[in-house]
Structures are given as C-alpha cells and as structure tokens.
Amino acid sequence: MPRSRARAPPKTTDEDAPRVRADALKPTLALAQSIYEQLDHGEIPRMRLPLRTKQNLTFLEREGVWKLGRQMGTRSARKLDGALMLLRTFYLVDFINEMARDRKTSTLRELYYISEAWEEAKFHSEDESNLLIEDLEVLCERLREDFRLHPEENGASVIGDLTIREKNRKGVVKTINCRDDVGDGGYALPFNVEKEKIQFVSTKAKFVIAIECGGMVDRLAENGFDEQYNAILVHLKGQPARSTRRFLRRVTEELKLPIVVFTDGDPWSFRIYASVAYGAIKTAHLSSYLATPAAEFLGVTASDIENYDLPSDKLSEQDIRALQAELTDPRFATAEWRAEIELMLKNGKKAEQQSLAKYGLNYVTEHYLPEKLTEMGVL
C-alpha cells in the first residue's frame, strides 16, 4: 500500500516555523512603520515578500513537505493595482490591531464584509481577502490565528482516550476526556489548538486513525473500535481544516503516536491524505507547522477495490485528469503510490469507504481495519 515518504517529522524550531506568542502583532506594526517612513522620505511605498507561485515552490524530499523558495516580489504603489493592495493591507493591519485591543476575533467571512466600509479598498470576493491574509502571514512570519482571524467552521471531532485541558473563552481551564466526557459527536477542535488553548494531559491510545467521512467515524465508534484497539478517531470532515492538521502534528510530536489516514478511494481523497502528510501548495509557508510527514495512508486503495471486491463507480473525466496530475506530483512519487494510481486508471474504478458495508456493519472493524493495520505494523 502507499507509504509516506518520511518516517518521522522533523522537529519544529523557532527558525523554521511561525511563532505563536504574545508579541504576534509587532510585525504588523513594524510593517506599517516601514511604509510610513518611506512616505515620510518622499518615496513611493513598497514592500517585498516571497512569491507564492508554483514556480517558487520546492518539495523537500528529506522532510517530505512543500516550502516556499527564495524568489521575491515587490508590491509597490507605483501602479494602481499595487497601490490598492497596499491600501487594503493597512486597512487589514488596522483592523487586526483593533480586534486585539478590544479582545475580539473575526471569521474570515466577517472580515470580507467588514471591508465594505473601506470604500475603494473593499474586497470584491472572499478569495481576495483570504489571499491577502496569507500574504500577511508570510510577511510577518505569524499565523492568521495570531491575527485573531479564523474560518467559520472549527476543526475535526475527536473520539478516544485522550485527556486534555482546554481554556475556554472566560479563561477557565477544564479537563476533558475525548471519549468519556463528550457526546456522540466527540470533542470538537476549536480553531486555535495551540498550547495556550489546549494541553495534552494523558492517553492510553496506541495510534490515531484520521477518517474522511462522518459516517465511517460513527461506525467505528458504535462498534467500539477505539476502545478495543486503543485508538483515537479523528473525523477530518473532508479536506481537513488547518486546526485539524495542526492537532495531528502536535499529537505526533508530543504524544509520539503513529497516524494513519483512512479515506475514500478516489483522487480527491488521495489529496486529503497528501495535505495531512506533506502540506498543501496553498499553505506551503506553513508546512513545517501543519504537515505530518510520518502519517501513512491506510486506504481505500485501488488494490483494495480489487482485493475486497468493493462496489465501485466509474471514474469521471475529471477524476482521470486528477489522477494523471498526481502521477507528476512529488507527493505521490513513491513506487507504491505510482502503482496504485496507475491501477486505478487502468481499472477506471473508484470506491467509498462505506462500500465495505457490503459485507455487513461489523466488517470494517472486525476484518478490514485489523488486516490493514496489522500489515502496516500498527497493530
């Protein structure tokens, strides 16, 4: 089956990862000061930042993650588009510091609507505001969470024997076991999963299984898989949120637990795994913070579709194009991944996790997962 390219994640240091700390907003003020000084000297204001283009991305083979290269670009007020972007940047910096002063946070969607009051500087789509926030992360070497900005949705749900301490909005610290102290939906990760918000206390778990679909999480929980095999179940909710990927990274580094990823058998689900293990192109500047190179892909593979005779659907033209692109993607460059992708293209089939129900509701926990996990050396 496909394996991850690295066996253990490189240790994160202050030099190679964004820092979460009390002075997180200082770089935004330094940026504003720099522009002010340029204007004060009669210069056309400008700022330099790494280019976030595919041409400036490097896949680090040893670490197994995407990284921004050394190519730099200049954003200058010399042209109208550049002047507009600088104007938006400093409206954003002002808004971030205003939130910090008032002890408020904002969703990404709220920021987009807040900009309606910025007159000429308002955003025309949420994509524009999201891209600018990412630029500010790169410029300031901080996280959007430091800037008190977060998406509408929280991260994954977690079910299993993991005891944590969480500081709530009122500053009260509560101790929660993610199996015994939660409802059927599990413990919902907040958008901030850093140590000042969540601390790991204890666990008897032997591994983590990160699962794409909610229905499969429910099946494993109902069948008692987490208790029988000392596992922590993490519902990825499709393409995982940043807080989910950061949580998995922390679990690997701090609790030393192996992570396996269980998804549907299609090209889009393969990319879900890749975003967990290697990071995404969009967040290459945060790969050393979000990616978990030691994570391994469990299934569903193209081989599983054949070996377990799973109900399947025909690949669409879009699926085929995606698989062909993955053949040239360095995240899927191992011989095992190439063989699986080529087999899926040859057979023209894809399958869902829940197709395993063909053999009954207990088959996935009594046969499929124990067999695959034993083969991988996890059990």
Buried (B, 14 or more C-beta within 10 A) or exposed (E): BBBBBBEEBBEBEEEEBBBBEEEBBEBBBEBBEEBEEBEEEEEEBBBEBBBBEEEBBEBBEEBBBBBBEEEEEEBBBEEEEBBEBBBBBBBBBEBBBEBBEEEEBBBBEBBBBBBEEBEEBBBEEBEBBBBBBBBBBBBBBBBBBBBBBBBEEBBBBBBBBBBBBBBEEEEEEEEBBBBEEBEEBBBBBBBBBBEEBBBBEEBEBBBBBBBBBBEBBBBBBEBEBBBEBBBBBBBBBBBBBBBBBBBBBBBBBEBEBBBBBBBBBBBBBBBBBBBBBBBBBEBBBBBBBBBBBBBBBBBBBBBBBBEBEBBBEEBEEEBBEBBEEBEEBBBBBEEBBBBBBEBBBEBEBBBBBBBBBEBEEEBBBBBBBBEBBEEBEBB
